Amino acid sequence: METRPEAGTRDRFRPARPAGQAPGIRSRSLAAGLLLVTPVVLAAVVSFGYTPHPPLAMSIPDRLQPPTLAHPFGTDHFGRDVFSRVMVGSVSAIGAGAFSVLLGGTAGVLLGAAAGYHRGWIEEGLMRLMDGVYAFPAVLFALMVVAVLGPGFGNAVLAIAVVNVPVFARLTRGSYLALREREFVLAARVLGATDARIALRHLLPNTTGPLLVQASASFATAILAEAALSYLGLGTQPPFPSWGRMLGEAQTLMFQAPWLAVFPGVAVAWTVLGLNLLGDGLRDLLDPRLK
């Protein structure tokens, strides 16, 4: 006669789930973030080859038209299609976020790794330098850098990247300090591994999770910073569209043509929200305490 294990026996071998956490709750933020970010990325990619209307073409007879089937987001004060300009503006936003996080993250990880693995004067010197940069408010520091180098997309990206360096450096240093005395590091030293190999081959992969989460958060912050700099006329320069510059051009027409500010503003909020949700989902997914 076939016997079945008792319910208590089966439950004993099921993986434990954190209290109060429903199945799949960790993936909801990640899925929502991907759902919001994917259309923005697709719009940026598609805009390289197609937009409903030429984003730079002016048509004075069509100026300040409200949203219609021909112009879903309306037209601006030069008769340019706002939907096409929002699509092309996503390139500036994503480009600024990607390049600034890549540059600032790479520099910050290298400096943080050197400070966390090599103690003493190297750590003190590097971290005091990072503290000095971090002491300045991010937006004011970016404004200072752009004011010195001059307005433009490249200089804005460089300014945002410099602001990101201390964030990644401090995060990497903290992770290295927590890992440098672990058993696998001591074993690598006993086997004759060099300091560079231990720092890059053994320690760096174990900091990937926190760095990915920080990268998504810094990506969102970089998009806001680029929009702010462009709004002030220090970021992306005309005639190339930028969400921040579109908001700056719309401020004098808020009551006459509110759609000029609504759609670029929604694009910024949509993208930043998606990236923040994506970061929350990655944090929950990569946190071993929640598995």
N, C-alpha and C positions, 0 to 999 in steps of 0.2 A: 504494500500500500504506500502510495507516494505521500510524503510528509512535506509540509511547507514551513519555512522558518517563521517564527512568531514575529509580530509587528515590531516588538521592542528590539529584537535582534536585527531586523532590517534597518531600523532607524539608527542603530548604533554605528553602522558603517556608512551612513550618509555624511557628506562633508558639512561641517558646521557653517551656518550663515550668521553674519553679524546681527545682533538683536535689533529689531525694528527696521530691517532692510528687506524690502520686497524683492522677489526674483526679477532680475533685469533692470533694477533701479540704477545700477552703475552705468548702463549703456544708454539711458534716456538722454542725458545731457550731451553725450557724444553724438548720438543720432540727431538730436535737435541742432547741435552746432554744425554738423555736416550738411543738414538740410538747409540751413541759412547761408552757409558760406559757399556751397557748391554753385548756386545761381550767379553769385558775384564773380567767381572764378571763370565760369563759362562765359559770362558777358564780356569779361576782359579778353578772353581768348578769341571769341567770335568777333570782337570789335577790330581786331587786326585785319580781318578780311571783309567784314560786312557790317554796316550800320544802316538803319532804315533811311536815313538822309545823311548827306555829308555834314559832319559835325562842325565844320568851319564855314560852310556856305551861308551867306547872308541873304535875306529876302525881306526887304523893308516892308512891302505890302502885307507880309504875313506876320509882322511883329506883334508880340504880346497876345497871341491867340491862346485861349484856354484849351485844356485837353480835349482832343477830338480823335476820331478814328485815324485820321492822317497823321496827327501828332499826339500820341497817347499822353505825353507829359506836357503838352503845350509848346509854345515857342518863347524865346527870350526877346529882349529889346532890340536885337538885331535880326529877328526873324529866324534864328537858328533853332533847330529841333532839340528840345531839352532831353528827350529820351536818348537820342544818339550821343549827346554830350555826357550824359550820366554813364552810358556804356563805356565811352572812351575814358572818362574820369576814373573808372575802376582800375584802369591800367596804372595811373599815377598812385592810387591808394595802395594797391597790392605791390607795386614796384617799390614804393617807399618802405612799406612794412618788411618786405622780403630782404631787400638789400641792407637796410639798417640793422635788422636782427642778425643777418649773416655776418656783417662786418663787426658790429658791436659784440655779438655772441662769441665769435671766434677770438677776438682780442681779449674779451673778458674771461673766457675759459682758459686760455693760455696763461694769462696773468694769475688767475685764481689757482690753477694747477701748480704753478711755480711757488706761489705763496703757501699753499696748503701742504706741499710735499717737502719743500726746503724751509725749515724753520729758521729763526734767528733774524738777522738784519735784512735778508731778502724778503721775508714775510712782512716785517715791520715797515720797510720802505714802500713796498708795493701797496699794502693795505692802507697806509696813511695817504698815499697818493689817491687811491680810490675813495677814501673818506673825504678828501678835499674836493674831488669832482662831485661826489654824491651830496655834499653840503649845499650846493647851489640848487635852487628849484629847477626842475627839468626844463620847463618851458622858457624860463629866463636864460638858462645856459644855452639852449638851442638858439634863442634870439640873439644872444651875444655872438655865437659862432657865425651865424648867418650874416649878422651885421658886419663882422670883420671880413668874411670871405666874399660877401656880396650875395644878392638874391639869386635863386635858381634851384632847380630840382636836385641837382647833384650836391650842392652845398647843404640843402635842407636834409638830404639823406645822411650826409656826413655828420651834421650836427646831431641828428637823432641817434645815430650809431654811437657817438661819443657818450651820449647820455645813458645808453644801454650798457656800456662797458662795466661800470661798477656793480650793476645788478647781477650780471653773470659772474663777475669775478668773486663777489662775496658768496654767492650760492655754490660755486665750484670749490672755493676754499673750505667752506663748511663741510661739504661732502668728503673732501679729501682728508680733513682732520678726523672725521669719524671713521674713515676706512683705512688710513695708513698703518694702523697697528693691528689690523685684522690678520687671522691666521693665513689666509691665502697670500697676503702681501709678505709676511714673514717667510713663508715657504718659497716665494719667488726670490727673495733676497738670498736665502740659503743656497738655492740652485744657481746663483751667480747672475741673476738678471740685473741689468743696469738700471740706474734711476730713471732714465728716459723711458725705457721699456715698461717699467712698473707703472710709471705715471700715466703713460698713454695706452698701454695694452691691458693693464689689470685694473687700474683705478677709474679711468675715464669711462669705460663701458658701464660701470656701476653707478655713474651719475647721469646716465642718459635720461632716465625717467623724469627727475626734477628739472633737467634742462629743457626737455620738450614742453613741459607744462609752462615753464617760465617763458619759453619762446613764443608760445601762443598768446600769453598775456602781453608780452612786449610787442608782438605784432599788432594787437589791438591798440595799444598805447601809441605806437608809431603812426598808425593811420590817423588817430586823433591829432597827433602833433603835426603831421604833414598838412592836414586840413586847416589847423590853426595858423600855421606859417603861410599857407597859400591864401587864407582869408585876409591876412595882414599884408599880402603882396610880396612876401619873402620866399615863397615856395615855388611851385610850378608857375611859370610865366606864360602870359597869353602869346599866341592864340590857343595853345594846347589846353584842353579842358581839365579842370580839377574840381572836385567836390567843394573844397574849401573856397576856391576862387569864385565858383558859382554862387555860393552863399554870400560872399562879399559883394558881388555884383547885384544880388537880389535885395540887399538891405534897404535900398532907396525905393523899391517897388513892392514892398511887403503888402500894402493894402490894394494897390492897383493890380498886381499879378502875384498872388501868394504862392502859386504853384512853382514859381522860380526858386523859392526857398524850401518848400515842402519836400520835393522829390530828392534833391541832393542831401537834405538833412536826414530824410528817411534812409537813404543809401548808407550814410555814415553810421547811423544808429543800428541799422540792420546788420552791417558787417561787423561792427564792434561787439554787438550782442552775440552773434554767431561764433566769433572767435573766443569770447569769454566762456560760452557754453562748451565749446570744443576743449578749452583748457580744463574746465571742471571735469569733463568726461575723461580726458586723458589722465588727470590726477587720480581719479577714482579707479581707473582701469589699471594703472601702473603701481598703485599703492599695495604692497604685499599684505598689509594688515587687513585689507578688505577682501582678500581672496580666501 
